[in-house]
């Protein structure tokens, strides 16, 4: 898949998991057969944002 273009732009997503948020950077690339495998990079955990910071 080296050199394959991204199917969509990169984005950073965070999910609440109890008292923290877990982050990831998912991405998809289209392989020569037309399949769209999904990969992700873990961004680790962070404390929950205060209500006024959550936006």
SVG drawing of the C-alpha trace seen along z (x, -y; Angstrom):
<svg xmlns="http://www.w3.org/2000/svg" viewBox="-20 -28 25 34">
<polyline fill="none" stroke="black" stroke-width="0.4" points="0.0,0.0 3.0,-2.2 2.3,-5.3 -1.4,-4.7 -3.4,-7.9 -5.6,-8.5 -9.3,-8.0 -10.3,-10.9 -8.2,-13.5 -6.7,-12.6 -8.7,-13.5 -8.2,-13.1 -11.0,-11.6 -11.4,-11.3 -13.9,-8.9 -14.8,-9.1 -13.8,-5.9 -14.7,-6.4 -12.7,-9.1 -10.5,-9.7 -10.7,-10.2 -8.9,-7.8 -7.7,-9.2 -7.0,-7.8 -6.2,-8.9 -8.1,-6.6 -7.5,-6.6 -8.4,-4.6 -6.5,-3.9 -7.8,-2.4 -5.9,0.6 -5.5,1.7 -8.4,4.0 -10.7,1.2 -10.9,2.3 -10.8,-0.3 -8.9,1.1 -9.1,-1.0 -6.0,-1.6 -5.5,-3.8 -2.8,-5.3 -3.4,-5.4 -3.0,-8.9 -3.2,-7.5 -5.3,-8.9 -6.0,-12.3 -8.0,-13.7 -11.6,-14.7 -11.9,-18.3 -13.6,-20.7 -17.2,-21.5 -16.2,-25.1 -13.2,-23.7 -15.3,-21.1 -16.7,-23.7"/>
</svg>
